[in-house]
Amino acid sequence: MNEFLMFIPDSYEVAAFSVYCLIYLMVIMIILSIRVFTRQRSFAYILFSIGLALVLIDRIVMLSDLSNTLAPHHWFGISRASMLALSYILLNLAVLRLYKRMNRRARNRFAVLIGGIPVIAIICFAWVQEDQSMHSLYWPIILYQMVAAILCYMWIAPRINQKIHYILSLLTYNIYLLIVMMDAYIYDESNPFLLSAKHLVALLFYSILFLIFFERIIENLQSTYRTSITDGLTGLYNKRYMYQRMNQWFNHRNRFGALIFCDLDNFKKLNDTEGHLYADEVLKQTAQIIREEVDEYGIAGRFGGEELIAFITNKHVSPIDLAETIRVRIEQETGVTGSFGISIHKNHVSVDEFVQQADEAMYSSKQRGKNRITTFDQLQSNNFSKRSS
């Protein structure tokens, strides 16, 4: 039993391990912040870097001989506490800036909050003149950070996507501050359990902050990628991405593929008579109809202008029936009509030819009166019949 207990770390070892982990986490987050800033140029990452750098400096000082040398000096304790308070506010400001551009009102709020730190530090210096107890140095700054946490909850939590994670970070940091005060005023910083708990909770807080930071980076990457492959007006995939997906699909032989090519009838006249805003709304409605009908069977995209396409990969659905459903819904729900062309992919046909076939079938629908569906096979059959006769 005694041999087993020898392997259990004591509170000082736990505290030291937590500090080293926190230093490592700070370095990783700073490097990541700078790296992302070079690509996105968002001021939020600069705020993150500064806030994290202040924490990193404090932890390095804590582990150094400098901390033991300067510990008896009141200005040293106040400076460290003020630096951590500034770091805390900058990190919260960075979280807000990750999601929202700040208006003048928000900037003024945080300017006042940051400006209050030296005022609180001066109060601490004045307090020391009356009471030389080292522990009385910290409570005004700790209380100030608790008030800042409440204000940050009111100013930031409603405006960001990761509300639950953010609230959890605020609660964790307040728990850390309570442990610091309890350890200082009740146990005179001699309780080993509170020593380890203090550093573990601090590590937990910055870990939650890292998750918020990292998830936001992922959200930005996803948004950037989504923007690069979709059409801004309709939300459908753009032409380049549709070609890419079709080429990938047909790289494997014997895969079924059908293309529905839709062109809204008299769209230019609609633009001229009803205006661009109305025409854009009709185009968005049409895109939504196509997306709803095609979603289970393939993907939909905007080819250009008022031309929309649907690439069908499910061989168990009839492209003609699907196109007819879309045609009827467009006429009933938007008040305009559409001409459709359909092509079925053959093994020897390239993607460019595949699209061209659907386009030719759609053009035939236009010539034959609009608001109808033509397949490329029908078009070939009609041409063959004309040549035979």
C-alpha positions in Angstrom: 0.0 0.0 0.0 2.8 2.4 0.9 4.5 1.6 -2.4 1.3 2.5 -4.2 0.9 5.8 -2.4 4.4 6.8 -3.4 3.2 7.1 -7.0 0.3 9.4 -6.1 1.5 13.0 -6.8 1.1 15.5 -4.0 -0.6 18.9 -4.4 2.5 20.8 -5.3 3.3 18.3 -8.1 -0.2 18.6 -9.4 0.0 22.4 -9.3 3.4 22.4 -11.1 2.1 20.0 -13.7 -1.0 22.2 -14.3 1.2 25.2 -14.8 3.4 23.5 -17.3 0.4 22.3 -19.2 -1.0 25.8 -19.2 2.2 27.2 -20.5 2.2 24.6 -23.3 -1.4 25.5 -24.1 -0.7 29.2 -24.2 2.2 28.7 -26.6 0.0 26.6 -28.9 -2.8 29.1 -28.9 -0.5 32.1 -29.5 1.1 30.3 -32.5 -2.3 29.4 -33.9 -3.6 32.9 -33.4 -0.7 34.5 -35.2 -1.0 31.9 -38.0 -4.7 32.5 -38.5 -4.2 36.3 -38.3 -1.7 36.1 -41.3 -4.5 34.7 -43.4 -7.7 36.4 -42.1 -6.3 39.7 -40.8 -8.9 39.8 -38.0 -8.0 42.0 -35.0 -9.6 39.3 -32.7 -6.5 37.1 -33.2 -4.2 40.0 -32.1 -6.3 40.5 -29.0 -6.1 36.7 -28.3 -2.3 36.7 -28.7 -1.8 39.7 -26.4 -4.2 38.3 -23.7 -2.5 34.9 -23.9 0.9 36.4 -23.9 0.2 38.2 -20.6 -0.9 34.9 -19.0 2.2 33.2 -20.4 4.4 35.8 -18.9 2.7 35.5 -15.5 3.1 31.7 -15.4 6.8 31.9 -16.5 7.4 34.4 -13.8 5.6 32.2 -11.3 8.0 29.3 -12.0 11.2 31.5 -12.0 13.4 32.7 -9.1 12.2 36.2 -9.9 8.9 35.4 -8.3 10.5 34.4 -5.0 12.7 37.4 -5.0 10.0 40.0 -5.7 7.2 38.3 -3.8 7.5 40.5 -0.6 7.1 43.7 -2.7 3.5 44.9 -2.8 3.8 46.4 -6.3 4.8 43.0 -7.6 1.6 41.3 -6.4 -0.6 44.2 -7.6 1.1 44.2 -11.0 0.6 40.5 -11.5 -3.0 40.6 -10.5 -3.7 43.7 -12.7 -1.9 41.9 -15.6 -4.2 38.9 -15.3 -7.3 41.1 -15.1 -6.2 42.9 -18.3 -5.6 39.5 -19.9 -9.1 38.3 -18.9 -10.8 41.3 -20.4 -8.8 41.2 -23.6 -9.6 37.5 -24.1 -13.4 38.2 -23.6 -13.1 41.0 -26.0 -11.4 38.7 -28.5 -14.3 36.2 -28.2 -16.8 38.9 -29.1 -14.6 40.2 -31.9 -14.4 36.7 -33.4 -18.2 36.8 -34.1 -19.1 40.5 -34.4 -17.7 43.7 -35.6 -17.8 46.2 -32.7 -19.6 49.5 -32.9 -18.6 52.6 -31.1 -20.8 51.7 -28.1 -19.1 48.3 -27.6 -15.6 49.8 -28.0 -16.4 52.5 -25.4 -17.7 49.8 -23.0 -14.5 47.8 -23.1 -12.4 50.9 -23.1 -14.0 51.8 -19.8 -13.6 48.3 -18.5 -9.9 48.2 -19.3 -9.4 51.7 -18.0 -10.8 50.7 -14.7 -7.9 48.3 -14.1 -5.3 51.0 -13.2 -7.9 52.7 -11.0 -8.4 49.4 -9.1 -4.6 49.0 -8.9 -4.3 52.5 -7.3 -7.0 51.6 -4.8 -4.9 48.5 -3.9 -1.8 50.6 -3.3 -3.8 53.0 -1.1 -5.2 50.1 0.9 -1.8 48.7 1.6 -0.8 52.0 3.3 -3.4 51.3 6.0 -3.2 47.5 6.1 0.1 45.7 5.4 -1.5 42.3 5.0 -0.4 40.9 1.7 -3.8 39.2 1.1 -5.7 42.4 1.2 -4.0 43.4 -2.0 -6.0 41.2 -4.2 -9.6 41.4 -3.3 -10.5 44.6 -5.2 -8.9 43.3 -8.4 -10.6 39.9 -7.9 -14.0 41.6 -7.3 -13.4 43.7 -10.3 -12.9 40.7 -12.5 -16.1 39.1 -11.1 -18.0 42.3 -12.1 -16.4 42.2 -15.5 -17.5 38.6 -15.9 -21.2 39.6 -15.3 -20.9 42.5 -17.8 -19.2 40.2 -20.4 -22.1 37.8 -20.0 -24.5 40.6 -20.7 -22.5 42.1 -23.6 -21.1 39.0 -25.3 -23.1 35.8 -24.6 -26.3 36.9 -26.5 -24.2 37.8 -29.6 -22.1 34.7 -30.2 -22.9 31.2 -31.4 -21.1 29.2 -28.7 -23.2 30.6 -25.9 -23.1 27.5 -23.6 -19.3 27.1 -23.9 -18.8 30.8 -23.2 -21.1 30.8 -20.2 -19.2 27.8 -18.9 -15.9 29.6 -19.3 -17.2 32.6 -17.3 -18.4 30.3 -14.5 -15.1 28.4 -14.5 -13.1 31.6 -14.2 -15.3 32.8 -11.3 -14.8 29.5 -9.5 -11.1 30.0 -10.0 -11.3 33.5 -8.4 -13.3 32.2 -5.5 -10.7 29.5 -4.8 -8.0 32.1 -4.9 -9.8 34.2 -2.3 -10.6 31.3 -0.1 -7.1 30.0 -0.2 -5.7 33.5 0.6 -8.1 34.7 3.3 -9.2 31.5 5.0 -6.2 29.2 4.8 -3.4 31.8 4.4 -2.4 30.1 1.2 -1.4 26.9 3.1 -4.1 24.5 2.0 -2.6 21.9 -0.4 -5.9 20.9 -1.9 -6.9 24.5 -2.8 -3.4 25.0 -4.2 -3.8 22.1 -6.7 -7.5 23.0 -7.3 -6.6 26.6 -8.1 -4.2 25.6 -10.9 -6.4 22.8 -12.3 -9.4 25.1 -12.6 -7.3 27.7 -14.3 -6.1 25.1 -16.8 -9.8 24.1 -17.3 -10.8 27.7 -18.0 -8.1 28.2 -20.7 -8.9 24.8 -22.2 -12.6 25.9 -22.6 -11.3 29.1 -24.1 -9.2 27.1 -26.5 -12.2 25.1 -27.6 -14.2 28.3 -28.3 -11.3 29.7 -30.2 -10.7 26.5 -32.2 -14.4 25.9 -33.0 -14.6 29.4 -34.3 -11.7 28.8 -36.7 -13.4 25.7 -37.9 -16.7 27.6 -38.5 -14.7 30.2 -40.5 -13.1 27.6 -42.6 -16.4 25.9 -43.3 -18.0 29.2 -44.2 -15.1 30.1 -46.5 -15.3 26.7 -48.2 -19.1 26.9 -48.5 -18.8 30.4 -50.1 -16.2 29.1 -52.6 -18.5 26.3 -53.9 -22.0 28.0 -53.8 -23.8 30.7 -55.7 -24.3 33.8 -53.5 -27.9 34.5 -54.7 -29.5 31.1 -54.8 -27.4 29.1 -52.4 -27.0 26.3 -55.0 -23.6 24.9 -55.9 -21.8 27.0 -58.5 -20.9 25.8 -62.0 -17.2 25.0 -61.2 -18.2 22.8 -58.3 -20.9 21.0 -60.3 -18.4 20.1 -63.0 -16.0 18.9 -60.3 -18.6 16.6 -58.7 -19.7 15.2 -62.1 -16.1 14.5 -63.1 -15.5 12.7 -59.8 -18.7 10.7 -60.1 -18.0 9.5 -63.7 -14.4 8.6 -62.9 -15.9 5.3 -61.8 -17.3 3.3 -64.7 -20.9 2.2 -65.0 -22.3 4.9 -62.7 -25.7 6.2 -63.5 -26.0 9.9 -64.0 -28.7 12.2 -65.4 -28.7 16.0 -65.8 -31.8 18.2 -65.7 -31.2 21.6 -67.3 -33.7 24.3 -66.5 -34.0 27.7 -68.0 -36.7 30.1 -66.8 -38.8 31.4 -69.7 -38.9 35.2 -70.5 -36.6 36.0 -67.6 -35.1 39.0 -69.3 -38.6 40.5 -69.8 -39.3 39.8 -66.2 -36.2 41.8 -65.2 -37.2 44.7 -67.4 -40.9 44.8 -66.4 -40.8 43.9 -62.7 -37.3 44.9 -61.7 -34.2 43.0 -60.6 -35.3 42.5 -57.0 -38.5 40.7 -58.1 -36.6 38.7 -60.7 -34.0 37.7 -58.1 -36.7 36.6 -55.7 -38.3 34.4 -58.4 -34.9 32.9 -59.1 -34.3 32.1 -55.4 -37.8 30.6 -55.2 -37.1 28.4 -58.2 -33.7 27.3 -56.7 -35.4 26.4 -53.5 -38.0 24.2 -55.4 -35.2 22.4 -57.3 -33.2 21.9 -54.1 -36.2 20.4 -52.3 -37.1 18.0 -55.1 -33.5 16.9 -55.9 -32.0 16.7 -52.4 -32.7 13.0 -51.9 -31.5 12.1 -55.4 -28.5 14.3 -56.3 -27.3 17.9 -56.2 -28.5 21.1 -57.7 -26.5 24.1 -59.0 -26.7 27.4 -60.8 -25.1 27.1 -64.3 -25.3 30.8 -65.0 -27.9 33.6 -65.2 -31.4 32.0 -65.0 -30.0 28.6 -65.9 -30.3 26.0 -63.1 -29.2 22.4 -63.3 -29.8 19.2 -61.2 -27.3 16.3 -61.3 -29.2 13.1 -60.5 -27.2 10.1 -59.3 -30.0 7.9 -58.0 -30.9 5.4 -60.7 -34.2 4.5 -59.0 -35.8 7.8 -59.7 -37.1 8.9 -63.2 -35.4 12.2 -64.3 -38.4 12.9 -66.5 -40.9 12.5 -63.6 -38.6 14.6 -61.3 -38.3 17.3 -63.9 -42.1 17.4 -64.4 -42.7 17.8 -60.7 -40.2 20.7 -60.7 -41.9 22.3 -63.8 -45.3 22.1 -62.2 -44.2 23.6 -58.9 -42.3 26.4 -60.6 -45.4 27.4 -62.6 -47.8 27.2 -59.6 -45.5 28.7 -56.9 -43.6 31.4 -58.8 -45.9 32.5 -61.6 -43.3 31.9 -64.3 -42.5 28.9 -66.4 -39.4 26.9 -67.2 -38.1 24.9 -70.2 -36.3 21.7 -69.4 -33.7 19.5 -71.1 -32.6 16.1 -69.8 -29.6 14.0 -70.7 -28.6 10.5 -69.5 -24.8 9.9 -69.3 -23.3 7.3 -71.6 -19.9 5.7 -70.8 -18.2 7.3 -73.9 -19.5 10.8 -73.2 -17.4 13.4 -71.4 -18.9 15.7 -68.8 -18.8 18.7 -71.2 -20.7 16.7 -73.8 -23.1 15.5 -71.1 -23.9 19.1 -70.2 -24.1 20.1 -73.8 -26.7 17.4 -74.5 -29.0 18.6 -71.7 -28.5 22.2 -72.9 -29.5 21.2 -76.5 -32.6 19.4 -75.2 -33.6 22.4 -73.2 -33.1 24.7 -76.2 -35.4 22.4 -78.1 -38.1 22.9 -75.4 -37.7 26.6 -75.9 -38.2 26.3 -79.7 -41.2 24.1 -79.3 -43.2 26.5 -77.2 -41.5 26.7 -73.8 -42.7 25.3 -70.4 -42.0 21.7 -71.5 -39.5 18.9 -71.0 -37.3 17.4 -73.7 -34.8 14.6 -73.4 -31.7 14.4 -75.5 -32.7 10.9 -76.6 -36.1 12.3 -77.9 -34.2 15.0 -79.7 -31.9 12.4 -81.4 -34.9 10.3 -82.3 -36.7 13.2 -83.9 -33.6 14.2 -85.8 -33.1 10.6 -87.0 -36.8 10.5 -88.1 -36.4 13.7 -90.0 -33.3 12.5 -91.8 -35.0 9.1 -92.6 -38.1 10.8 -94.1 
